[in-house]
Amino acid sequence: MGQATQFISKMLLALFPDAKTAWSDRKTDGDLDVDLTFVDSDAAEDDQDDHDTSDGDGDADLPEAEVNVCKEPKEEATIRNSSTDTPSALLAEKKDKFYQVVNTGCQGLLFIRFRNSVDELEFITKVHSHLLSLSSEAQTKIFKSIGFTCRWLPIHATTPATLPDIINMIRPMIAKHEALQQPSGWDGVSNPGPTMAVVVDHIRNCTTIEKKELVNEVAKEIPLWCKVDLTKPDLSIFVSVFKHAAGVAILPKYHQLKKYNLQSIRQTSASQ
């Protein structure tokens, strides 16, 4: 956990120096946002879940259930954003927390909610580009600092982990997505929209949802003017289920970005 939070702090400082703290829920994109009552395994928010952006490891004040997460061999960091117009603040000041770590109740999975003005998808894509631009020596240093964290998955919204709730969350996301509007010249064949695919990530600690059924139902929501491409889709409808919560997002270049696995950058650079 300490690796993930320190990495986020450093990247925010380096790549988003004008970032502002924001603790009110963002109410844009059709009121899509994260409800932490779905995500938090303890079903409650607590000051112990709040982390500042200092260089400390952040474990001292955490419940034991959360500390144990970072002892797993690998971690995934699921990132969600909340923003509003609030005064900018120094990242080093503990009273102004830029993100919040929530106990998911699933080993190896961190849920990090952004409490700042930076879009979570922009954060990950910019970090990806930044790491690719670094020298081999600089990359090695950074990857050693996040050796236990692999995938960083931007999440647009959460919902209860039931099939109807997931579909009801995805449907308006697609309807409002700028790139998924019906092309003006689409006639059923020519001038189609972007290619798409459905990605259902791990279903963790949840026995009420079958992966195959979830994929099939989500796939029905793909617009008629968008072709399915399972190899290199332009956009992927991403769903991750953990316990009683589901995180959903529409992600670009999912396979091209190696499933948002930052560690793959090191492997790609080494092979060049």
C-alpha positions as a printed Julia matrix, in Angstrom:
272×3 Matrix{Float64}:
   0.0     0.0     0.0
   2.81    2.38    0.86
   4.32    1.86   -2.59
   1.1     2.81   -4.35
   0.37    5.91   -2.28
   3.93    7.23   -2.5
   3.93    6.68   -6.27
   0.67    8.58   -6.69
   1.99   11.45   -4.58
   5.17   11.76   -6.64
   3.37   11.54   -9.98
   0.81   14.16   -8.96
   3.6    16.52   -7.97
   5.62   15.89  -11.11
   2.9    15.73  -13.76
   0.02   17.73  -12.27
   1.58   20.58  -10.27
  -1.64   22.61  -10.45
  -3.81   19.85   -8.99
  -6.32   20.96   -6.36
  -7.85   19.08   -3.49
 -11.55   18.37   -3.92
 -13.69   16.61   -1.35
 -17.16   17.24   -2.73
 -18.54   14.61   -5.07
 -18.17   15.38   -8.74
 -21.59   15.62  -10.33
 -20.93   15.59  -14.03
 -21.2    12.91  -16.7
 -24.79   12.24  -15.73
 -24.1    12.17  -12.0
 -21.71    9.23  -12.31
 -19.61    8.92   -9.2
 -18.34    6.5    -6.6
 -20.5     5.54   -3.66
 -18.04    4.31   -1.06
 -20.76    2.37    0.74
 -20.55   -0.1    -2.16
 -16.76   -0.3    -2.08
 -15.69   -0.14    1.55
 -15.56   -3.62    3.03
 -16.26   -2.14    6.45
 -19.3    -0.27    5.05
 -18.1     2.97    6.61
 -15.68    5.79    5.87
 -13.15    6.59    8.53
 -10.32    9.05    8.93
  -7.99    6.06    9.02
  -8.79    5.48    5.36
  -7.66    8.98    4.39
  -4.11    9.45    3.19
  -2.06   12.55    2.64
   0.52   12.83   -0.1
   3.6    12.8     2.07
   6.43   10.31    1.53
   5.55    8.18    4.56
   4.5     4.59    4.03
   0.99    5.36    5.23
   0.56    2.07    7.11
   0.79    3.2    10.72
  -2.76    4.5    10.99
  -4.45    1.82    8.89
  -6.72   -0.95   10.1
  -4.96   -4.33   10.01
  -7.25   -5.53    7.23
  -5.88   -2.81    4.96
  -2.24   -3.23    5.95
  -2.4    -6.9     5.0
  -3.3    -5.99    1.42
   0.17   -4.66    0.72
   1.79   -7.9     1.83
   0.5    -9.74   -1.22
   3.02  -10.45   -4.03
   1.22   -8.18   -6.47
  -1.36   -5.44   -6.22
  -3.8    -3.74   -8.5
  -4.72   -0.16   -7.85
  -8.21    0.88   -8.84
  -8.44    4.65   -9.13
 -11.53    6.81   -9.0
 -11.8    10.59   -9.15
 -13.85   13.29   -7.44
 -13.37   16.98   -8.21
 -14.83   20.41   -7.67
 -13.63   24.02   -7.57
 -11.81   24.36   -4.26
  -8.7    26.37   -3.34
  -5.42   24.77   -4.39
  -3.24   23.44   -1.6
   0.25   22.14   -1.05
   0.5    18.38   -1.49
   2.76   18.11    1.52
   0.14   19.43    3.93
  -1.54   16.56    5.7
  -4.79   18.42    6.2
  -5.31   18.53    2.41
  -5.57   14.92    1.29
  -5.47   14.28   -2.42
  -6.71   10.72   -2.31
  -8.32    8.16   -0.07
  -7.54    4.45    0.33
 -10.58    2.26    0.91
 -10.61   -1.28    2.26
 -12.03   -3.55   -0.46
 -11.84   -6.72    1.59
  -9.97   -8.4    -1.3
  -6.31   -9.26   -0.93
  -4.06   -7.75   -3.56
  -6.57   -5.05   -4.53
  -6.42   -1.41   -3.46
  -9.24    1.03   -4.15
  -7.8     4.54   -4.25
 -10.31    7.34   -4.61
  -8.92   10.56   -6.01
 -10.02   13.6    -4.02
  -8.5    16.06   -6.45
  -9.08   17.86   -9.73
  -7.13   15.34  -11.83
  -9.12   12.96  -14.0
  -8.21    9.39  -13.13
  -7.94    8.26  -16.77
  -5.79   11.25  -17.67
  -3.58   10.48  -14.68
  -2.88    6.92  -15.76
  -2.34    7.69  -19.45
  -0.03   10.59  -18.65
   1.95    8.46  -16.2
   2.23    5.77  -18.88
   3.6     8.25  -21.42
   5.94    9.77  -18.83
   7.46    6.4   -17.94
   7.99    5.55  -21.59
   9.91    8.81  -22.05
  12.4     8.05  -19.27
  15.83    6.54  -19.63
  16.32    2.88  -18.78
  18.08    3.83  -15.55
  15.28    6.16  -14.45
  12.66    3.57  -15.32
  14.43    0.91  -13.29
  14.5     3.17  -10.24
  10.78    3.89  -10.45
   9.75    0.3   -11.11
  11.72   -0.86   -8.11
   9.7     1.56   -6.0
   6.41    0.0    -7.19
   7.57   -3.59   -7.52
   4.48   -4.97   -5.78
   1.98   -2.97   -7.81
   1.18   -3.86  -11.42
  -2.11   -2.7   -12.87
  -3.62    0.75  -12.36
  -7.23    0.67  -13.49
  -9.23    3.91  -13.83
 -12.83    3.5   -12.68
 -15.58    5.93  -13.7
 -18.29    4.78  -11.31
 -19.31    2.08   -8.86
 -22.55    0.22   -8.37
 -23.82   -2.74   -6.35
 -22.56   -6.05   -7.73
 -25.77   -7.22   -9.36
 -26.31   -7.73  -13.06
 -29.22   -5.24  -13.37
 -27.32   -2.54  -11.46
 -24.22   -2.98  -13.61
 -26.2    -2.75  -16.86
 -28.15    0.26  -15.6
 -24.86    2.01  -14.84
 -23.23    1.16  -18.17
 -26.18    2.13  -20.37
 -26.12    5.9   -19.65
 -22.32    5.92  -19.73
 -22.44    4.69  -23.32
 -25.29    7.03  -24.24
 -23.37   10.08  -23.0
 -19.91    9.1   -24.25
 -18.89   11.55  -26.96
 -17.03    8.99  -29.08
 -19.97    6.57  -29.04
 -22.6     8.83  -30.58
 -24.11    7.61  -33.85
 -21.95    8.83  -36.77
 -23.81   11.22  -39.07
 -22.96    9.19  -42.15
 -23.68    5.77  -40.72
 -26.07    3.79  -42.95
 -25.83    0.42  -41.28
 -22.64   -0.53  -43.1
 -20.35    2.36  -43.97
 -18.81    4.96  -41.68
 -19.07    2.94  -38.44
 -18.13    4.19  -35.0
 -15.11    3.09  -32.95
 -14.44   -0.6   -32.43
 -15.36   -1.96  -29.02
 -14.97   -4.94  -26.72
 -16.17   -6.02  -23.29
 -13.58   -6.7   -20.62
 -14.75   -8.31  -17.41
 -11.83   -8.35  -15.04
 -11.57  -10.64  -12.04
 -14.77  -11.37  -10.18
 -13.43  -11.4    -6.64
 -15.21  -12.81   -3.6
 -18.6   -12.64   -5.34
 -20.63  -15.77   -6.1
 -23.79  -14.1    -7.4
 -22.45  -13.12  -10.84
 -21.32  -15.46  -13.61
 -18.6   -14.0   -15.81
 -19.97  -15.4   -19.09
 -23.45  -14.08  -18.42
 -22.07  -10.67  -17.45
 -19.99  -10.43  -20.64
 -22.97  -11.39  -22.8
 -25.32   -8.9   -21.16
 -22.83   -6.03  -21.32
 -22.06   -6.82  -24.97
 -25.73   -6.22  -25.8
 -25.21   -2.57  -24.85
 -22.58   -1.97  -27.55
 -24.1     0.46  -30.1
 -25.09   -1.0   -33.48
 -22.67    1.3   -35.29
 -19.68    0.0   -33.33
 -17.96   -3.17  -34.5
 -16.61   -5.68  -32.0
 -12.83   -6.1   -32.03
 -11.44   -8.45  -29.39
  -7.81   -7.83  -30.36
  -7.26   -4.07  -30.4
 -10.55   -2.26  -29.76
 -10.61    1.52  -29.68
 -12.73    1.45  -26.53
 -13.42   -1.26  -23.96
 -16.33   -1.49  -21.57
 -14.49   -2.48  -18.42
 -16.13   -4.16  -15.43
 -14.42   -5.28  -12.24
 -16.38   -7.01   -9.47
 -15.08   -7.22   -5.91
 -17.32   -8.53   -3.16
 -20.56   -6.51   -3.15
 -19.27   -3.74   -5.47
 -18.67   -3.37   -9.18
 -16.45   -0.77  -10.82
 -17.24    0.22  -14.4
 -15.45    2.33  -16.99
 -15.08    2.94  -20.7
 -11.35    2.72  -21.36
  -9.37    3.55  -24.52
  -6.58    1.33  -25.87
  -7.0    -1.31  -23.19
  -4.87   -3.92  -24.97
  -2.42   -1.44  -26.49
  -1.68   -0.17  -22.97
  -1.12   -3.76  -21.8
  -4.3    -3.78  -19.71
  -3.04   -0.69  -17.87
  -0.14   -2.67  -16.44
   2.66   -0.2   -15.75
   5.16   -3.0   -15.18
   4.73   -3.99  -18.83
   6.48   -0.75  -19.81
   9.72   -2.11  -18.39
   9.28   -5.35  -20.32
   8.52   -3.46  -23.54
  11.53   -1.18  -23.13
  13.82   -4.12  -22.4
  12.77   -5.9   -25.6
  13.48   -2.89  -27.81
